[in-house]
Amino acid sequence: MNNAKSVESVEPRIGVYVCHCGTNIAGMIDVQQVAACAAKLAWVVIARDYAYMCSDPGQALIQSDIREFALNRVVVASCSPLMHEATFRATCAVAGLNPFLFQMTNLREHISWVTDDRDLATQKALELVRAAVRRVGYHTPLESRQKGVAQSALVVGAGIAGIEAALRLADAGKQVFLVERQPGIGGHMAQLYKTFPTLDCAA
């Protein structure tokens, strides 16, 4: 049985981690309440809040819980995935969990930085975490692969732009296929008599 089937055949065991991000999140959202509510959700085995989840101790906490509680999926509710999704995927991988069995939800930019009502912010955070838990429960493992790329290019249209593109690609060492539907090349340029300002022959 391969790894993908073995993970899919067992019930999700999810760890949820809510980041304070200093006061960026905790200043507007009741992170303790979010973690407490997350702990009651189906499939959630452990839910914690921590000052800085992206810190070394925060990552170590996630790794420790993956091993201790046999977590097979992880949710982190913190800042933008653009900033730290790769960080937490790597954290999961170090602990032996497929990095794509991870889901991140953004409490900072999507809630705390754009909301001035603490109760409403906390309620929205609960909904986003609930949605993230449901989503990660249906994730399946993915594996990164590397494939060779053919160093060739197809240029469609042998007008001036197409010819120039083909020449530049060829100068870069690529094999180039230049395709033109007309019997000759040059496009509209070839139809002109002379060109401005030199009055050279267009052909």
VEXSEMAR-720369 format. One line per field, with one value per residue: residue number from 1; residue in one letter; x, y, z of N, C-alpha, C, O in turn. Coordinates in pm, whole numbers, always signed. Layout:
N
i <- (NUM,...)
aa <- (A,...)
n.c1 <- (X,...)
n.c2 <- (Y,...)
n.c3 <- (Z,...)
ca.c1 <- (X,...)
ca.c2 <- (Y,...)
ca.c3 <- (Z,...)
c.c1 <- (X,...)
c.c2 <- (Y,...)
c.c3 <- (Z,...)
o.c1 <- (X,...)
o.c2 <- (Y,...)
o.c3 <- (Z,...)
! end
This chain:
203
i <- (1,2,3,4,5,6,7,8,9,10,11,12,13,14,15,16,17,18,19,20,21,22,23,24,25,26,27,28,29,30,31,32,33,34,35,36,37,38,39,40,41,42,43,44,45,46,47,48,49,50,51,52,53,54,55,56,57,58,59,60,61,62,63,64,65,66,67,68,69,70,71,72,73,74,75,76,77,78,79,80,81,82,83,84,85,86,87,88,89,90,91,92,93,94,95,96,97,98,99,100,101,102,103,104,105,106,107,108,109,110,111,112,113,114,115,116,117,118,119,120,121,122,123,124,125,126,127,128,129,130,131,132,133,134,135,136,137,138,139,140,141,142,143,144,145,146,147,148,149,150,151,152,153,154,155,156,157,158,159,160,161,162,163,164,165,166,167,168,169,170,171,172,173,174,175,176,177,178,179,180,181,182,183,184,185,186,187,188,189,190,191,192,193,194,195,196,197,198,199,200,201,202,203)
aa <- (M,N,N,A,K,S,V,E,S,V,E,P,R,I,G,V,Y,V,C,H,C,G,T,N,I,A,G,M,I,D,V,Q,Q,V,A,A,C,A,A,K,L,A,W,V,V,I,A,R,D,Y,A,Y,M,C,S,D,P,G,Q,A,L,I,Q,S,D,I,R,E,F,A,L,N,R,V,V,V,A,S,C,S,P,L,M,H,E,A,T,F,R,A,T,C,A,V,A,G,L,N,P,F,L,F,Q,M,T,N,L,R,E,H,I,S,W,V,T,D,D,R,D,L,A,T,Q,K,A,L,E,L,V,R,A,A,V,R,R,V,G,Y,H,T,P,L,E,S,R,Q,K,G,V,A,Q,S,A,L,V,V,G,A,G,I,A,G,I,E,A,A,L,R,L,A,D,A,G,K,Q,V,F,L,V,E,R,Q,P,G,I,G,G,H,M,A,Q,L,Y,K,T,F,P,T,L,D,C,A,A)
n.c1 <- (+86,+62,+185,-2,-253,-255,-271,-514,-691,-734,-893,-897,-658,-619,-417,-449,-330,-310,-195,-63,+80,+231,+85,-51,-246,-359,-428,-671,-825,-968,-764,-732,-994,-1058,-884,-980,-1240,-1180,-1070,-1288,-1391,-1482,-1254,-1035,-755,-575,-549,-396,-283,-31,+242,+419,+392,+555,+810,+1117,+1068,+790,+755,+883,+704,+483,+599,+661,+403,+295,+434,+382,+100,+28,-51,-206,-267,-242,-335,-269,-343,-279,-76,-35,-41,+139,+361,+443,+361,+529,+718,+577,+498,+746,+810,+621,+712,+965,+890,+797,+553,+351,+397,+183,-41,-135,-288,-334,-467,-562,-554,-460,-418,-671,-853,-778,-629,-808,-1039,-1240,-1390,-1385,-1538,-1675,-1453,-1336,-1541,-1539,-1285,-1319,-1489,-1325,-1122,-1270,-1351,-1102,-1023,-1217,-1153,-882,-918,-994,-780,-535,-231,+45,+319,+631,+772,+1028,+1073,+1223,+1284,+1219,+1446,+1337,+1144,+833,+744,+481,+387,+551,+613,+767,+796,+778,+998,+1209,+1177,+1227,+1495,+1621,+1569,+1706,+1965,+2000,+2048,+1841,+1637,+1443,+1119,+970,+667,+458,+164,+135,+278,+520,+765,+771,+539,+319,+511,+656,+489,+506,+634,+850,+1036,+999,+1233,+1428,+1375,+1436,+1420,+1144,+1136)
n.c2 <- (-119,+218,+543,+748,+614,+500,+721,+834,+641,+647,+810,+1167,+1330,+1611,+1893,+2213,+2542,+2851,+3167,+3439,+3647,+3852,+4148,+4184,+4003,+3901,+4136,+4214,+3987,+3726,+3499,+3280,+3194,+3121,+2904,+2732,+2678,+2559,+2322,+2166,+2087,+1847,+1588,+1729,+1695,+1823,+2159,+2470,+2792,+3033,+3259,+3335,+3157,+3111,+3122,+2959,+2805,+2785,+2639,+2406,+2319,+2242,+2032,+1854,+1791,+1665,+1425,+1326,+1314,+1178,+1322,+1374,+1580,+1939,+2261,+2602,+2909,+3221,+3461,+3600,+3349,+3391,+3483,+3287,+3024,+2840,+2807,+2668,+2440,+2321,+2275,+2077,+1875,+1814,+1686,+1453,+1454,+1472,+1764,+1879,+1818,+2021,+2321,+2668,+2957,+3298,+3519,+3767,+3970,+3936,+3975,+4095,+4326,+4471,+4513,+4660,+4577,+4377,+4151,+4075,+4027,+3808,+3620,+3591,+3485,+3238,+3119,+3108,+2937,+2707,+2648,+2598,+2369,+2184,+2181,+2087,+1835,+1691,+1692,+1540,+1352,+1499,+1478,+1623,+1657,+1630,+1723,+1688,+1955,+2033,+2206,+2392,+2597,+2722,+2949,+3135,+3277,+3459,+3729,+4055,+4076,+3804,+3694,+3831,+3742,+3469,+3475,+3580,+3381,+3169,+3267,+3241,+2980,+2798,+2552,+2641,+2660,+2807,+2916,+2991,+3093,+3199,+3195,+3329,+3505,+3783,+3926,+4207,+4396,+4311,+4382,+4647,+4936,+5122,+5213,+5436,+5620,+5604,+5535,+5290,+4980,+4784,+4504)
n.c3 <- (+0,-92,+24,-17,-25,+231,+400,+320,+395,+666,+945,+958,+1164,+1317,+1387,+1524,+1509,+1647,+1589,+1778,+1672,+1793,+1886,+1659,+1571,+1811,+1936,+1836,+1801,+1992,+2061,+2231,+2268,+2007,+1967,+2166,+2076,+1834,+1921,+1975,+1737,+1486,+1406,+1506,+1702,+1869,+1976,+1980,+2101,+2029,+2080,+1863,+1595,+1377,+1471,+1582,+1824,+1800,+1561,+1641,+1833,+1677,+1532,+1739,+1832,+1607,+1609,+1871,+1892,+1670,+1442,+1128,+968,+946,+1062,+1041,+1177,+1105,+969,+637,+383,+181,+308,+502,+435,+303,+502,+707,+571,+530,+796,+865,+693,+799,+1029,+928,+800,+510,+325,+193,+327,+478,+588,+564,+718,+697,+944,+1006,+785,+671,+873,+1144,+1079,+933,+1067,+1323,+1533,+1802,+1882,+1646,+1487,+1617,+1584,+1306,+1274,+1397,+1210,+981,+1068,+1119,+858,+741,+878,+791,+520,+510,+597,+378,+214,+0,-20,-192,-420,-494,-814,-1063,-1396,-1714,-1945,-2277,-2472,-2673,-2900,-3026,-3266,-3375,-3668,-3907,-3926,-3882,-3602,-3526,-3664,-3540,-3275,-3311,-3394,-3166,-2978,-3099,-3087,-2818,-2792,-2829,-2991,-3266,-3402,-3663,-3775,-4047,-4209,-4462,-4799,-4799,-4595,-4360,-4327,-4289,-4339,-4561,-4764,-4805,-4984,-4943,-4647,-4373,-4172,-4360,-4618,-4719,-4903,-4824,-4835)
ca.c1 <- (+0,+146,+163,-125,-368,-252,-319,-654,-776,-753,-965,-806,-618,-576,-368,-479,-237,-353,-83,-91,+156,+245,-49,-111,-369,-417,-481,-807,-896,-951,-702,-758,-1129,-1053,-820,-1070,-1350,-1124,-1045,-1413,-1433,-1458,-1121,-928,-697,-510,-556,-316,-246,+109,+278,+471,+399,+662,+939,+1172,+991,+656,+767,+917,+580,+406,+668,+645,+265,+276,+487,+319,-44,+11,-130,-186,-296,-213,-389,-210,-418,-183,-67,-54,+33,+249,+477,+493,+310,+645,+779,+502,+506,+876,+798,+551,+797,+1070,+829,+755,+419,+349,+375,+59,-149,-129,-373,-309,-571,-505,-630,-402,-460,-813,-941,-736,-582,-914,-1160,-1226,-1483,-1319,-1630,-1695,-1326,-1322,-1638,-1492,-1170,-1374,-1542,-1214,-1055,-1361,-1343,-970,-1024,-1295,-1081,-762,-963,-1011,-656,-466,-87,+105,+464,+700,+845,+1105,+1068,+1310,+1217,+1283,+1497,+1293,+1033,+753,+703,+374,+383,+685,+625,+888,+804,+806,+1136,+1297,+1167,+1295,+1640,+1668,+1567,+1814,+2090,+2007,+2080,+1722,+1589,+1326,+1032,+900,+554,+389,+57,+150,+392,+643,+777,+779,+412,+278,+630,+695,+395,+534,+728,+968,+1015,+1039,+1266,+1544,+1324,+1492,+1325,+1088,+1171)
ca.c2 <- (+0,+337,+642,+822,+534,+478,+843,+854,+536,+669,+933,+1280,+1370,+1746,+1987,+2352,+2632,+2989,+3256,+3574,+3742,+3966,+4206,+4201,+3924,+3892,+4266,+4231,+3859,+3645,+3378,+3168,+3145,+3053,+2774,+2649,+2634,+2468,+2193,+2091,+2051,+1709,+1554,+1803,+1622,+1921,+2298,+2556,+2928,+3058,+3398,+3345,+3022,+3099,+3119,+2824,+2728,+2757,+2528,+2286,+2276,+2171,+1905,+1767,+1743,+1571,+1296,+1278,+1287,+1110,+1409,+1352,+1707,+2055,+2393,+2717,+3032,+3326,+3573,+3567,+3233,+3441,+3505,+3173,+2890,+2753,+2779,+2565,+2315,+2263,+2228,+1948,+1776,+1773,+1593,+1332,+1469,+1528,+1908,+1923,+1790,+2141,+2431,+2792,+3057,+3430,+3598,+3901,+4060,+3922,+4011,+4187,+4454,+4541,+4509,+4737,+4521,+4256,+4038,+4033,+3972,+3675,+3533,+3560,+3396,+3104,+3065,+3075,+2818,+2594,+2616,+2540,+2233,+2101,+2166,+2003,+1698,+1626,+1697,+1414,+1379,+1525,+1463,+1709,+1583,+1710,+1672,+1759,+2048,+2041,+2341,+2432,+2693,+2738,+3087,+3135,+3403,+3500,+3871,+4113,+4038,+3662,+3671,+3882,+3652,+3346,+3500,+3597,+3248,+3091,+3320,+3192,+2838,+2715,+2508,+2723,+2626,+2928,+2873,+3101,+3039,+3252,+3134,+3403,+3564,+3928,+3983,+4332,+4470,+4269,+4441,+4790,+4973,+5174,+5236,+5565,+5745,+5587,+5503,+5162,+4881,+4708,+4363)
ca.c3 <- (+0,-97,+129,-43,+17,+374,+465,+286,+452,+809,+978,+983,+1300,+1282,+1486,+1489,+1578,+1628,+1621,+1829,+1590,+1884,+1902,+1526,+1569,+1945,+1977,+1786,+1803,+2112,+2007,+2321,+2238,+1877,+1988,+2247,+1990,+1734,+1987,+1980,+1602,+1442,+1353,+1571,+1814,+1956,+1929,+2068,+2058,+2063,+2051,+1726,+1542,+1278,+1539,+1598,+1924,+1746,+1466,+1719,+1897,+1576,+1503,+1856,+1836,+1497,+1652,+1994,+1875,+1540,+1354,+984,+901,+1031,+1026,+1111,+1157,+1140,+875,+496,+331,+98,+394,+581,+400,+276,+632,+780,+495,+563,+934,+860,+626,+892,+1125,+858,+744,+375,+341,+131,+420,+562,+542,+637,+702,+723,+1041,+1020,+679,+638,+984,+1249,+1025,+860,+1150,+1448,+1631,+1851,+1881,+1508,+1440,+1676,+1520,+1171,+1290,+1423,+1085,+892,+1120,+1095,+715,+715,+932,+699,+394,+521,+618,+248,+137,-29,-30,-323,-422,-590,-916,-1158,-1532,-1807,-2035,-2409,-2498,-2806,-2895,-3146,-3291,-3474,-3741,-3950,-3952,-3825,-3461,-3518,-3707,-3435,-3162,-3347,-3394,-3028,-2916,-3157,-3030,-2680,-2796,-2835,-3121,-3294,-3514,-3705,-3857,-4116,-4294,-4598,-4870,-4775,-4462,-4356,-4287,-4353,-4380,-4696,-4860,-4820,-5091,-4876,-4504,-4317,-4242,-4448,-4750,-4765,-4954,-4712,-4844)
c.c1 <- (+89,+104,+31,-247,-370,-303,-468,-746,-801,-825,-866,-782,-548,-528,-394,-393,-273,-242,-131,-33,+180,+107,-117,-242,-436,-474,-624,-892,-867,-896,-723,-897,-1131,-993,-912,-1185,-1300,-1103,-1170,-1461,-1403,-1320,-1007,-883,-638,-523,-483,-310,-105,+147,+324,+489,+516,+801,+988,+1097,+850,+657,+799,+794,+494,+467,+651,+504,+236,+320,+409,+173,-75,-78,-102,-229,-276,-279,-317,-292,-328,-188,-87,+23,+150,+377,+531,+435,+425,+715,+709,+497,+639,+876,+731,+640,+906,+1017,+777,+616,+428,+314,+247,-63,-154,-220,-347,-428,-521,-594,-582,-454,-610,-907,-884,-690,-693,-1045,-1137,-1324,-1427,-1411,-1653,-1567,-1305,-1417,-1593,-1372,-1216,-1424,-1430,-1140,-1140,-1354,-1210,-962,-1101,-1218,-964,-799,-979,-887,-603,-318,-45,+255,+523,+778,+921,+1099,+1160,+1228,+1292,+1322,+1465,+1172,+962,+711,+601,+366,+523,+686,+753,+905,+840,+949,+1234,+1296,+1242,+1447,+1694,+1670,+1682,+1950,+2110,+2032,+1961,+1696,+1457,+1251,+949,+792,+484,+286,+68,+271,+524,+646,+781,+651,+376,+399,+669,+605,+422,+637,+859,+933,+1070,+1131,+1375,+1503,+1390,+1380,+1276,+1130,+1313)
c.c2 <- (+123,+438,+716,+744,+515,+601,+861,+755,+554,+801,+1046,+1303,+1505,+1822,+2128,+2444,+2776,+3081,+3390,+3680,+3870,+4019,+4224,+4124,+3927,+4025,+4288,+4104,+3785,+3509,+3257,+3108,+3070,+2914,+2679,+2595,+2535,+2329,+2106,+2045,+1905,+1699,+1624,+1728,+1717,+2060,+2386,+2697,+2955,+3197,+3417,+3204,+3004,+3095,+2975,+2744,+2694,+2641,+2397,+2230,+2195,+2034,+1805,+1708,+1643,+1431,+1240,+1237,+1219,+1191,+1374,+1471,+1821,+2179,+2498,+2839,+3146,+3439,+3524,+3441,+3275,+3455,+3375,+3036,+2793,+2714,+2663,+2433,+2244,+2207,+2092,+1840,+1725,+1670,+1466,+1336,+1527,+1675,+1960,+1882,+1902,+2247,+2553,+2886,+3189,+3510,+3743,+3996,+4055,+3963,+4124,+4322,+4534,+4544,+4588,+4690,+4386,+4134,+3984,+3971,+3830,+3576,+3494,+3465,+3253,+3039,+3025,+2950,+2695,+2551,+2550,+2396,+2139,+2076,+2069,+1857,+1620,+1637,+1556,+1445,+1404,+1506,+1554,+1621,+1680,+1643,+1756,+1845,+2052,+2185,+2381,+2523,+2695,+2884,+3085,+3273,+3452,+3643,+3923,+4072,+3891,+3629,+3715,+3790,+3522,+3362,+3512,+3463,+3162,+3136,+3272,+3041,+2745,+2670,+2578,+2669,+2750,+2888,+2995,+3042,+3087,+3187,+3206,+3460,+3716,+3996,+4109,+4412,+4437,+4330,+4589,+4814,+5022,+5202,+5371,+5540,+5729,+5563,+5379,+5074,+4796,+4562,+4341)
c.c3 <- (+0,+8,+110,+6,+167,+449,+441,+355,+601,+832,+1004,+1131,+1283,+1404,+1438,+1574,+1543,+1677,+1674,+1736,+1671,+1916,+1767,+1513,+1705,+1995,+1935,+1796,+1934,+2070,+2098,+2294,+2106,+1891,+2065,+2164,+1885,+1793,+1990,+1843,+1572,+1380,+1425,+1697,+1916,+1894,+2030,+2012,+2108,+2013,+1907,+1671,+1445,+1341,+1550,+1705,+1875,+1649,+1539,+1789,+1800,+1548,+1617,+1861,+1724,+1540,+1772,+1974,+1742,+1447,+1209,+901,+1000,+973,+1108,+1074,+1201,+1040,+732,+456,+243,+180,+455,+544,+375,+406,+702,+703,+525,+705,+939,+800,+718,+992,+1058,+799,+603,+383,+279,+211,+525,+501,+630,+613,+760,+817,+1048,+912,+651,+752,+1070,+1197,+958,+938,+1278,+1556,+1676,+1847,+1741,+1451,+1491,+1610,+1379,+1176,+1316,+1294,+989,+938,+1098,+948,+681,+763,+838,+570,+406,+544,+489,+159,+113,-50,-175,-310,-528,-687,-1005,-1294,-1620,-1902,-2167,-2438,-2642,-2792,-3030,-3156,-3403,-3538,-3775,-4000,-3887,-3679,-3446,-3557,-3598,-3313,-3190,-3343,-3252,-2955,-2969,-3103,-2886,-2676,-2802,-2979,-3148,-3416,-3546,-3806,-3916,-4211,-4439,-4665,-4849,-4636,-4472,-4318,-4362,-4404,-4525,-4803,-4885,-4930,-5030,-4730,-4463,-4197,-4348,-4594,-4809,-4819,-4840,-4716,-4794)
o.c1 <- (+181,+1,-39,-334,-478,-370,-541,-865,-884,-820,-762,-874,-433,-589,-363,-384,-267,-201,-227,-88,+154,+21,-230,-337,-556,-557,-693,-1015,-753,-971,-731,-914,-1197,-1044,-920,-1224,-1369,-1116,-1160,-1561,-1308,-1276,-891,-963,-649,-510,-507,-330,-65,+92,+275,+590,+569,+900,+912,+1064,+797,+569,+747,+780,+440,+397,+630,+487,+162,+253,+375,+129,-192,-168,+12,-229,-291,-278,-305,-309,-304,-290,-147,+140,+249,+487,+652,+459,+421,+765,+775,+491,+643,+936,+777,+643,+938,+1089,+720,+565,+505,+211,+205,-177,-175,-229,-340,-481,-448,-697,-656,-524,-670,-1027,-936,-710,-675,-1151,-1027,-1338,-1423,-1367,-1650,-1573,-1262,-1380,-1607,-1359,-1158,-1403,-1437,-1100,-1089,-1352,-1206,-901,-1056,-1218,-948,-721,-977,-890,-624,-284,-94,+311,+471,+843,+883,+1118,+1174,+1114,+1413,+1239,+1556,+1106,+1024,+650,+631,+341,+602,+749,+837,+1015,+923,+1014,+1329,+1401,+1313,+1518,+1802,+1763,+1747,+2038,+2224,+2035,+1976,+1729,+1368,+1311,+868,+824,+455,+318,+15,+357,+630,+545,+791,+652,+398,+388,+709,+640,+366,+716,+966,+816,+1175,+1108,+1411,+1587,+1400,+1263,+1357,+1156,+1361)
o.c2 <- (+134,+422,+743,+801,+514,+587,+900,+782,+482,+892,+1023,+1298,+1512,+1817,+2161,+2427,+2817,+3073,+3448,+3789,+3981,+3946,+4274,+4173,+3953,+4027,+4373,+4111,+3784,+3415,+3144,+2986,+2967,+2817,+2561,+2479,+2439,+2229,+1984,+1973,+1847,+1790,+1584,+1702,+1695,+2075,+2376,+2720,+2907,+3246,+3506,+3139,+2894,+3068,+2881,+2628,+2588,+2555,+2291,+2109,+2091,+1933,+1686,+1590,+1547,+1332,+1122,+1137,+1203,+1138,+1349,+1465,+1803,+2200,+2485,+2871,+3166,+3506,+3419,+3428,+3202,+3441,+3354,+2940,+2678,+2602,+2570,+2326,+2122,+2103,+2001,+1728,+1606,+1580,+1380,+1234,+1621,+1710,+2072,+1907,+1877,+2260,+2544,+2894,+3191,+3564,+3831,+4093,+4155,+3982,+4235,+4424,+4653,+4574,+4586,+4755,+4292,+4024,+3863,+3874,+3742,+3462,+3379,+3376,+3158,+2920,+2921,+2867,+2589,+2432,+2457,+2311,+2028,+1965,+1980,+1767,+1497,+1597,+1465,+1555,+1338,+1517,+1563,+1524,+1796,+1522,+1877,+1811,+2072,+2275,+2403,+2526,+2674,+2937,+3038,+3373,+3483,+3677,+3845,+4037,+3856,+3547,+3644,+3762,+3471,+3274,+3460,+3435,+3091,+3055,+3264,+2982,+2624,+2740,+2576,+2636,+2793,+2833,+3091,+2950,+3021,+3131,+3150,+3465,+3771,+4114,+4119,+4487,+4525,+4329,+4648,+4726,+4970,+5215,+5415,+5443,+5825,+5570,+5364,+5090,+4739,+4502,+4228)
o.c3 <- (+81,+73,+207,+72,+227,+551,+532,+372,+657,+749,+1065,+1213,+1240,+1510,+1323,+1696,+1427,+1792,+1624,+1722,+1625,+1966,+1761,+1453,+1715,+2085,+1992,+1798,+1980,+2045,+2049,+2297,+2093,+1835,+2034,+2179,+1851,+1722,+2007,+1832,+1626,+1309,+1409,+1787,+2037,+1772,+2150,+1893,+2214,+1915,+1837,+1697,+1433,+1272,+1531,+1682,+1906,+1655,+1503,+1802,+1836,+1542,+1594,+1891,+1744,+1512,+1775,+2030,+1706,+1382,+1171,+778,+1121,+852,+1230,+957,+1320,+1026,+710,+492,+232,+127,+458,+617,+419,+420,+750,+763,+543,+731,+1009,+849,+717,+1034,+1125,+752,+580,+441,+308,+170,+643,+379,+752,+503,+858,+776,+1090,+943,+612,+730,+1069,+1263,+929,+882,+1334,+1659,+1598,+1813,+1719,+1375,+1416,+1584,+1338,+1093,+1262,+1271,+924,+857,+1061,+917,+601,+698,+810,+517,+322,+513,+490,+43,+194,-93,-268,-201,-639,-647,-1020,-1306,-1602,-1935,-2170,-2429,-2723,-2688,-3135,-3064,-3513,-3470,-3687,-4100,-3843,-3636,-3362,-3492,-3567,-3254,-3103,-3296,-3222,-2879,-2892,-3077,-2839,-2568,-2782,-3075,-3063,-3519,-3465,-3911,-3845,-4287,-4529,-4598,-4877,-4567,-4582,-4281,-4483,-4501,-4601,-4921,-4978,-4964,-5062,-4695,-4511,-4125,-4416,-4683,-4930,-4784,-4765,-4612,-4793)
! end
